[in-house]
Amino acid sequence: MHSLPVFLRLEGTPVILIGTGDTADAKRRLLERAGARVIEESGNAALAIVALEGDSEAESAVARLKARGILVNAVDRSALCDFTLPAIVDRDPVLIAIGTGGASAGLAKALRQRLEALLPSGLGTLADALHGARTAIRARFPDAATRRRAIDAALDPGGPLDALGEVPASAVERWLAAPDAPRSAITVRIALRSGDPDDLTLAEARWLGRADRVYHDVGVPAAILRRVRADAACIAGPPPEDVPAGVTILLKAMA
């Protein structure tokens, strides 16, 4: 991973913008949309964007800013950047950022457009409803592991809170009012076809993201195990005879 993705809260925060023209105007609109206060180079700020056409002029501006300890984004000059600006899918409060480390803004844009078509307009409403129901969700599912499984199942494709469906505002309330489903033990066997995580099917990747525990062959590559949910137990070896409730994955290395 070449960079650490972060979301910065810029409401009222000064950000330096150097440059004029269409590119600089676009960056100004983006900053103002995020609530930043755009200022001149002489001002005090922790972040700066340099949108200058000439190479030498841009390099000089970047050097001046970095000498002051300011983190800099230099438009179309990834080698000079301390941070890059991703393509953004905005379903406020849900934000999806797509970055390529400056390798290709066109690729990031193409992916953004695909995701724009895929994600429903009401996704932000669902996020707000889940946020507003946090106390009720904790009361309904006091155990953290049970709560996580219940939320995962609700958000799954076809679930009552299907994240890619057009979910009405009342869906969270109805979900919480529904009777409990019996907790069962689910065991899924995945036989790897290669050591490349991109060869996992969408269904296999989803199961790894939902797993409570994974029993795997010693030869399973670390790149595959990184696709497992972060707080799931990963155990090298065979499973016990009595598999506990929840989602257990049996991950076999390629032959």
C-alpha positions as CSV (number, residue, x, y, z in Angstrom):
1,M,0.0,0.0,0.0
2,H,1.7,3.2,-1.2
3,S,-0.3,5.6,0.8
4,L,-2.6,5.7,3.9
5,P,-6.1,6.8,3.0
6,V,-7.5,9.4,5.4
7,F,-10.5,11.7,5.5
8,L,-9.7,15.2,6.8
9,R,-12.3,17.4,8.4
10,L,-11.6,20.8,6.8
11,E,-14.6,22.9,8.0
12,G,-13.2,26.4,8.6
13,T,-9.6,25.1,8.2
14,P,-7.2,27.3,6.1
15,V,-5.7,25.6,3.0
16,I,-3.3,27.4,0.6
17,L,-4.1,27.3,-3.1
18,I,-1.6,28.6,-5.6
19,G,-2.6,28.9,-9.3
20,T,-5.2,30.3,-11.6
21,G,-7.3,28.9,-14.4
22,D,-9.6,26.0,-14.8
23,T,-7.6,23.5,-12.8
24,A,-7.1,25.9,-9.8
25,D,-10.8,26.8,-10.0
26,A,-11.8,23.1,-9.8
27,K,-9.6,22.6,-6.7
28,R,-11.0,25.7,-5.1
29,R,-14.6,24.4,-5.6
30,L,-13.6,21.0,-4.1
31,L,-12.0,22.7,-1.0
32,E,-14.9,25.0,-0.5
33,R,-17.3,22.1,-0.8
34,A,-15.4,20.4,2.0
35,G,-15.7,23.6,4.1
36,A,-12.1,24.7,3.9
37,R,-11.1,28.3,3.9
38,V,-8.9,29.0,0.8
39,I,-6.1,31.4,1.5
40,E,-3.0,32.8,-0.3
41,E,0.5,31.5,0.0
42,S,1.6,34.0,2.6
43,G,-1.0,32.7,5.1
44,N,-0.6,30.0,7.8
45,A,-1.9,26.5,6.9
46,A,-1.0,22.9,7.2
47,L,-2.0,21.9,3.7
48,A,-1.5,23.4,0.3
49,I,-2.4,22.7,-3.4
50,V,-0.2,23.9,-6.2
51,A,-2.0,24.2,-9.5
52,L,0.6,25.9,-11.7
53,E,1.3,25.1,-15.4
54,G,5.0,25.7,-15.6
55,D,7.3,23.0,-14.2
56,S,9.9,25.4,-12.7
57,E,7.3,27.6,-11.2
58,A,5.5,24.7,-9.6
59,E,8.7,23.2,-8.3
60,S,9.7,26.5,-6.7
61,A,6.3,26.9,-5.1
62,V,6.4,23.3,-3.7
63,A,9.9,23.9,-2.3
64,R,8.9,27.1,-0.6
65,L,5.8,25.4,1.0
66,K,7.7,22.3,2.1
67,A,10.4,24.4,3.7
68,R,7.6,25.8,6.0
69,G,6.6,22.3,6.9
70,I,3.4,22.4,4.9
71,L,2.0,19.2,3.2
72,V,1.6,19.8,-0.5
73,N,-0.4,18.5,-3.4
74,A,1.1,19.5,-6.8
75,V,-1.5,18.9,-9.5
76,D,-0.3,16.4,-12.2
77,R,3.1,16.1,-10.5
78,S,2.9,13.0,-8.3
79,A,6.6,12.9,-7.5
80,L,6.2,16.3,-5.7
81,C,3.1,15.4,-3.7
82,D,2.9,14.7,0.0
83,F,-0.7,13.8,-0.6
84,T,-3.0,13.2,-3.5
85,L,-6.7,14.0,-4.1
86,P,-8.9,11.0,-5.0
87,A,-11.9,10.8,-7.2
88,I,-14.9,11.0,-4.9
89,V,-18.3,9.4,-4.8
90,D,-20.4,11.5,-2.5
91,R,-23.5,10.0,-0.7
92,D,-23.2,12.2,2.3
93,P,-22.3,11.1,4.9
94,V,-20.9,8.1,2.9
95,L,-17.8,9.1,1.0
96,I,-15.9,6.7,-1.3
97,A,-12.4,7.9,-2.4
98,I,-10.6,6.3,-5.3
99,G,-6.9,6.9,-5.6
100,T,-4.2,5.7,-7.9
101,G,-1.2,7.4,-6.2
102,G,-1.1,9.9,-9.1
103,A,-0.6,7.1,-11.6
104,S,-3.8,7.8,-13.6
105,A,-6.5,10.4,-12.8
106,G,-8.4,9.0,-15.8
107,L,-8.6,5.6,-14.3
108,A,-9.8,7.0,-11.0
109,K,-12.5,9.0,-12.8
110,A,-13.7,5.9,-14.7
111,L,-14.0,3.9,-11.5
112,R,-15.9,6.7,-9.9
113,Q,-18.3,6.9,-12.7
114,R,-19.0,3.1,-12.5
115,L,-19.5,3.4,-8.7
116,E,-21.8,6.4,-9.2
117,A,-24.1,4.3,-11.3
118,L,-23.9,1.4,-8.8
119,L,-24.6,3.1,-5.5
120,P,-28.2,4.2,-4.7
121,S,-28.9,7.8,-4.0
122,G,-30.4,6.9,-0.6
123,L,-27.2,5.4,0.7
124,G,-26.5,8.4,2.9
125,T,-30.0,8.2,4.4
126,L,-29.3,4.6,5.4
127,A,-26.1,5.6,7.0
128,D,-27.8,8.4,9.0
129,A,-30.6,6.0,10.1
130,L,-28.0,3.5,11.3
131,H,-26.2,6.2,13.2
132,G,-29.4,7.4,14.8
133,A,-30.2,3.9,15.9
134,R,-26.9,3.0,17.5
135,T,-28.3,3.0,21.0
136,A,-31.3,0.8,19.9
137,I,-29.0,-1.6,18.0
138,R,-26.8,-2.0,21.1
139,A,-29.8,-2.6,23.2
140,R,-31.2,-5.2,20.8
141,F,-27.8,-6.9,20.3
142,P,-25.8,-6.4,23.5
143,D,-23.0,-8.9,22.6
144,A,-20.5,-7.2,20.2
145,A,-20.0,-10.3,18.0
146,T,-23.7,-11.0,17.7
147,R,-24.3,-7.3,16.9
148,R,-21.7,-7.4,14.1
149,R,-23.2,-10.6,12.6
150,A,-26.7,-9.1,12.7
151,I,-25.6,-5.9,11.0
152,D,-23.6,-7.8,8.4
153,A,-26.6,-10.0,7.6
154,A,-29.0,-7.1,7.3
155,L,-26.7,-5.2,4.9
156,D,-26.0,-8.3,2.7
157,P,-27.5,-8.5,-0.8
158,G,-31.2,-9.1,-0.4
159,G,-31.1,-8.3,3.3
160,P,-33.6,-5.9,4.9
161,L,-30.9,-3.1,4.8
162,D,-29.3,-4.1,1.5
163,A,-26.6,-1.5,1.0
164,L,-27.1,-1.4,-2.7
165,G,-30.8,-1.4,-2.7
166,E,-33.2,1.6,-2.4
167,V,-33.9,1.2,1.3
168,P,-36.7,3.4,2.8
169,A,-36.0,5.5,5.8
170,S,-38.1,3.3,8.0
171,A,-36.2,0.1,7.2
172,V,-33.8,0.3,10.2
173,E,-36.7,0.6,12.6
174,R,-38.5,-2.3,11.0
175,W,-35.4,-4.4,11.1
176,L,-34.9,-3.8,14.8
177,A,-38.6,-4.7,15.4
178,A,-38.4,-8.0,13.6
179,P,-38.1,-11.2,15.7
180,D,-34.6,-12.7,16.3
181,A,-33.5,-15.3,13.8
182,P,-31.9,-18.4,15.4
183,R,-28.1,-18.2,15.5
184,S,-26.6,-21.0,13.4
185,A,-23.1,-22.4,12.6
186,I,-22.2,-21.8,8.9
187,T,-19.2,-23.5,7.4
188,V,-17.9,-22.5,4.0
189,R,-15.2,-24.3,2.1
190,I,-13.0,-22.2,-0.3
191,A,-10.5,-24.0,-2.4
192,L,-8.0,-21.5,-3.9
193,R,-7.3,-21.6,-7.6
194,S,-4.1,-19.4,-7.2
195,G,-2.3,-17.3,-4.7
196,D,-3.7,-14.1,-6.3
197,P,-6.5,-12.5,-4.2
198,D,-8.0,-11.0,-7.4
199,D,-8.8,-14.6,-8.4
200,L,-11.3,-14.9,-5.6
201,T,-14.9,-14.8,-6.7
202,L,-17.1,-12.0,-5.4
203,A,-19.0,-14.5,-3.2
204,E,-15.7,-15.9,-1.8
205,A,-14.4,-12.4,-1.0
206,R,-17.7,-11.6,0.8
207,W,-17.5,-14.7,2.9
208,L,-13.9,-13.9,3.9
209,G,-15.2,-10.4,4.9
210,R,-17.9,-11.9,7.1
211,A,-15.9,-14.7,8.8
212,D,-15.7,-15.2,12.5
213,R,-12.8,-17.6,12.1
214,V,-10.7,-19.1,9.3
215,Y,-9.0,-22.4,9.4
216,H,-6.4,-22.5,6.6
217,D,-3.7,-24.6,5.2
218,V,-0.1,-23.6,6.0
219,G,0.5,-22.8,2.3
220,V,-2.2,-20.2,2.0
221,P,-0.5,-16.9,1.0
222,A,-0.5,-13.9,3.2
223,A,-2.1,-11.8,0.4
224,I,-5.2,-14.1,0.6
225,L,-5.3,-13.9,4.4
226,R,-5.3,-10.2,4.3
227,R,-8.8,-10.4,2.7
228,V,-10.1,-11.9,5.9
229,R,-12.0,-9.6,8.2
230,A,-9.5,-7.9,10.4
231,D,-10.7,-9.1,13.8
232,A,-11.5,-12.7,12.7
233,A,-9.4,-15.5,14.1
234,C,-7.0,-17.0,11.5
235,I,-5.8,-20.5,12.5
236,A,-3.4,-22.6,10.6
237,G,-4.7,-26.2,10.7
238,P,-7.9,-28.2,10.6
239,P,-11.1,-27.1,12.4
240,P,-12.4,-28.8,15.6
241,E,-15.1,-31.4,15.4
242,D,-17.7,-29.1,16.8
243,V,-17.6,-25.8,15.0
244,P,-19.1,-23.0,17.1
245,A,-21.9,-20.7,15.9
246,G,-21.1,-18.0,13.4
247,V,-19.3,-18.1,10.1
248,T,-16.3,-20.5,9.8
249,I,-14.2,-20.6,6.6
250,L,-12.1,-23.7,5.7
251,L,-9.5,-22.3,3.3
252,K,-7.6,-24.8,1.2
253,A,-4.3,-23.9,-0.5
254,M,-4.1,-24.4,-4.3
255,A,-3.1,-27.9,-5.3
